[in-house]
């Protein structure tokens, strides 16, 4: 991920959150890629919902994050999953 994007996102997160804070991660992946997303947080509960046609699955985590940098690290790790869309 680009440093400029990370800096801008960090600034926005710090404006809207008081750390530590509950943060909701929501990803959409091609069906079959859910395990890769779940592996980001293997010990945490996850909510999944398949699209109407079954081609995609939304995966949602709610986690207490320590700061904006911790959130950015998750997005950096998630960006390596092929076909992932972060919301």
N, C-alpha and C positions, 0 to 999 in steps of 0.2 A: 504494500500500500504506500501511497505517496506521503511524504512528510507533510506537505501542505494540507492534504486531506485530514491527516491525523491531528495536526495543530488546530485546524478549524473545528473539527468534531469535538476535540477536547475542550475547547473554549465554550462551545454550545452546551456540552454536558455539564460543565461547571456552572453555567448560568442557570440551568434548569434543575439540578440535583444538589442535594446537601449530603455529602459523603460521610459515612457509608450510607447506601441507599438501596432499596429494592429496584432492580432493573429488569425489564422484560426483554428477552431476546426472542425474536421471531424470524424464522428462516423458512424458505420454501425450497424444496429440493425435488428432483425427479424421484419418483417412487423407486425404492430399492436403495436409496442413498441415506435413509433415515439412520441406520447404525453409525455412519460416519459422523453425523451431527450429534447423536446421543453420546458418542465417545468424547465429545468436547467436555462433557460433565457426567461421567459414568455413574456417579453416586447421587445424582439429583433427579427428582421426578421431572418428567417431561410430558407435555400434552401434544398429541399428534392428531391431525385431521387430514384425511385424504380428499383430493379434489373430486368433483362430480364424475369426471371421466376416468379417474384413477391414475392419471399420468404424473401427478404431483402430490406431495404431502407437505403440510405446514407443520413445523416443529417449534414448540414454544417452551422456553425455560424462564422461570422467575427466580432470580438469585440476588442475594445481598452482595453488592460489589463495594469494594473499599474506596475506589476512586476512578476517575475517568480513564486513567492509563490501564487499569484492569479491564475495563470495558473494551477499550481499543485492542488489547491483546487478544480478547476473544474473537473480535471481528477479523483480526489478522489471521488467526488460526482457522476460522471458518472459511475465509476466502480461498483456502487451498482445496476446498471440496468442489469438485467439478459440477457445474450446473446450479450451484447454490445462489439463491437470491436472498439478501438480507433486507428485512423491512424495518 
